[in-house]
Amino acid sequence: MKYNSQEFQRRDMQDVANAINTGLQAHFQSVEVSVVACPDLRPFGLASSGMGGATALMEFGGEPYAHNPAYRGKNVDVLEMLQACGLSGARVFGAAMADMAVLNGNSGEMISNVSPAGDNLSRVARVSADKQCIVEPYPSTVCGPIANLFVSEGTPGDVIYVDVRKRIGDQISLSQCIRESLISGVQGNEHIGLGGVFELVSGQIRSHVMPNYDCLVDGYYDTEKEQVVKDFLQFYEHMGPGLLLFTALWTGDPSGGNLNLRASGEHTHFHHRDDAMQQAGHYHGDISPDEVHYRGYLNLADKIIRFGDIYNELGLSP
């Protein structure tokens, strides 16, 4: 299985924490950021207790794989990607599209969360015929045409603790707030990648789940420009609190653009602690600035590994 990779700029974790702390002051009234020994993260929903040791971000696919009928249906096994790049013992969590074959032809938002011991705590959100959100265990390690994952050995080690409350800025996404904090706090063309898990302690968020293809509006995707041109997502509001958010984020492409990384610079999916709540999907940001409270942990990624670069195949940019 072919892939390309690039090291991220090595940065002192305390310097990164300081940059996040400074930047988040503009977004939240209460900000606490510190470097701490990683606690047991299984209460935060992870399939392993830690996220230390060798680390990486891993990206697969892109929008043409998801929306152009000529390429649609592409999938990849997360465990095969790990084996290909010499990380077969790693733990993985993050955001991906589900593989339609696993869901009997349905589309879905996958929350990947697996360990090499065979623990698979992954979830999937999909849209019902009456446009309700359905949340189920995802019994496979195969993901669909887009994935952004954080990979680690799952060992103990230092991590960055973040606790923020009451949003005062206009940026509704915590992931983007952290990215903006790092971009403004990093000099030159140096780039940083991180992965993390957060709990929405209080407040509510806006999210989406991709409907099945046969429910989408005609012409929603321009196959010549390889761009979405019409709204097609099923949005949900008022989800939370009690959500577990799994995020991969990066300040930019450390290769200078050769890896064709996801343009948003982050990808965050979530599910509720209680599956019976039927709350999961792709995170956009909070809709309750006065009540919102997040707490969670981040770790630095040593490098980014790119599989299934459809943009390189087509000679396009994301």
N, C-alpha and C positions, 0 to 999 in steps of 0.2 A: 504494500500500500504506500503510495507516494505521498510525501509531505515536504513542506519547507518550514524552517524555524528561524527565530532570531532572538538573541538574548535581550532582555530589558536592561536598562541602565541600573547598575547596582547602587542602591541607596541605603543609607542608615535608617533603620526603622523608626528611630526617635525623630529624625528629621522629617520623615514622611508624616508621622503623627502630628508633629508641630504644624506642618503645612495644612493638614486637614483641620486641625483645631482652629487655626487662624481663619481659614476660608469659611468654615461653617458658622462663624460668628455673624456673618452677613445674612445667613439663611434661617437661623434658629435663635430664639431668645435664651435658651439654656443649652450649653454645649459642654460636654465632658469627653475628652479624648486622651488616652494614655496607652503606654506600652505595658502589657501585663503578661504573666504566664498564662498560657492557654488553659482555660478550664475544660471540663468534660462538656463537649458540645452536643452530645446526644440529646440532652433536654431541649436543644435548639433544633432538633429534628434530623441531625446528621447521622449517617450510617456508621460513622467512626467518631471516636472521642476527640481527635485532634485534627489539625490541618497543617502540620509542620513537616520538616524534612525538605527534600527536593520538591519544588513546586513549578507549575506551569499553567498558562491558559491554553486552551485548545479550541480552535474554531473549525467548523465544517460548513461547506456549502455557501448558499446565498439566495437572494430573491429569485433569480431565474429558475433554480431548482424547485422553488416553492410554487411558482406561478406560471411559468411558461409551459404549455402542454408538451412542447418538444423535449423537455428535460424533467418534467414533473415525475415524482415517484422515487427520486433518488433517496437512498437511505444509507446508514452506516452503523456498524456495531461499535459502541464505545469501547468495549474490551479489545476489539481488533485494532482500533486506533492506538490504544495504550500499548499493546504488544508490538505494533509496528515501530513505535518510537522509543522502545526500551523502558516503558513505565508500567509493565504488566501487573505490578503489585500495588498500583496507586489507588487512592480513593478519589471519587469524582462527584462533584455536584454542580448544578447550574441550570441553564435555560436552553430548551430545544423545542423544535416542532416534533410531534409524535410521528411515528411511522404508521401510515394508513393501514398497512397490512395487519399490524398488531391490533388495530381498532376496527377490524372488519369493514374497512373502507371509509371510516370516519376520519375527519381532521381533528387535531387536538394540540393543546399546549402541554408540553412535557416538562415536568420538574424532575430532572435527573438527580439521583442520590444513591450511589452504589459503592460498595467496598469489595475488595478481592475475596473476602471470606464468604461471599455469596449473599451478603445482605443487600437487598434491593428494596429501598424505601421510596422509590420513585412514585410520583403521582402523575395523573393526566387530567386536564380539564377539556371538556368538549361541549358543544352546543346541542341542546335537545331540539326536537321538532317544534316545540312551542317557545324556543329561544331562551330556555332556562340553562343555567350552568350545571353541568354534571361533572362530579369529581370522583375518580376511581383510582385504585392502585394500578400502576403500569408495570406489567409482569415481564418486561423485556429490557434488554440493554441496547436494543436497536432504536436509534432515533431517526427522525425524518430529515428533510432537506436543509435545515438550518440548526446549528448548535453553537453555543458559547459556554464553555465549561471550565471549572477550576479543578486542577489536578494536584494532589499532594500525597505524600507518604503516610499522612494521618498521624504523625508522631507528635509528642509534646514539643513545646517551644514558645517563644514570645509571639504575641499577636497584638494588633491594635484594637483597643476597646473603644467603641463610640456610643455615646448616649446623648440624644438630642431631643428637645421638647419645644413645642410651640413655634411653628414656622412663621417667620416674619418676612421672608423673601418671596419673590414671585416664582422661583423655580420649585415645582411641586415634587420633583423626583429626588429622593435622597441619593440615589446612585449618581445622578448628574450633579448634584450639589458637591459630592465628594470629588468627582472628576474636575469640576470647575475650581475647587480648592487646590487640587494638585497641579492643574495646568497653570494657575497663577503663581503657584509656589515653586515651580520647577523651571530652571533656567535653560535657555537654548533649546536644542532639539532632543534633549533627554526625555525618555518616556518610561512610564511606570505602569505595571499591570498589577491588579489585585483581585482576590476573590473573597467573598464573605457571606456570612449568614446573619440576618437581622430578625428580630421580632417586632411586630407592630403591637406595642403594649396597649396603646389607646389611639383612638381616631379611626378614620375610614379612608379608603383609597378608591381610585379609578383604575379600571383594568379592562383587558379585552381577552376574548377567546376567538380564534379563527373558526368560522362556520365551515360546513362541508362545501366542496366546490360547486355542487349542483344548486346551492342556495345563493351563490354570488351573482352580482349584477353583471350583465353582459359588458364586455369591453373594459372590465376593471383594471386589466393589465395590458400595457402596450408592449408587445413582443419585439418590436423594432428598437425601441428605446430601452427595453428591459426595465420598465418602471411601472409602479402602481399609479394609475391615473384617476381612479374613482374609489370612494370609501367602500370598504367591504367587510370591515371587522364588526363583531358583535361586542359592544361595550357594556360594562357593568359598573355601577357605582354603589357606594355604601357597603363595601365589603370590609370586614374588620370590626373590632380588633381581634387579636389572637392569631394573626397571620405570621407565617414563617417565610422570609424572603431569602432567596438564594441568588447571588449576583456575581457576575464577572464583569470587570470594567478595566479600561485602559485609557491613558491620556492621549495616545496616538500610536502610529505604526513605527516600531523601532527599526524597521527595514527601510524607512523612507517612502513607503507606499507600495512596495513590491508584493506584500502579502494580501493586499485587497481586503482589509479587515472591515467588519461591520461598521457602517458610517456613524452610527449613534455613539460608538465608543463604550457601550455597556449593553447588557442584556440581563434582565431580572425577571424571574418567575417566582410564584409563591403558591402556598396552599395553607389552609387553616389547620390549626392543631387538631381540630376535631373534624374528621372527614364527613360526619353527618351534617356539618354546616354547609357543605356544597359550595365552598368558596376557594377558587384557585384560578390561575391564569397568568397573563402577562401584565406585569406591574407598570403603571404609568406615573403615579404619584398620589399624594394625599389630597383629599377634598375637605379636610377639617383642620385648617391651620392652627386654631386655638387649642384643639385637643390632641394633636398628633404627638406621639412619643415613640421613638425607635430606640432600641438598644441592640448591640451585636458586636461581631468580631470580624476583622479583616486580616488577611496575610498577603505578603508580597509574592508575586509570581517571578520566578527566575527568568522565564522565557515565554514566548508564544509559539505554538505549533499549529500550522495551517494545513488542513486536509481539504480536498475537494474544492479547489479554487476555480469555480465556474467562471469567474470574471477573467482570470488569466486565459482560460480556454477560449473565451469569446473575444478577448482583446478589449475588454471594457473595464471601467472603474465602477465601484459600488455607488 
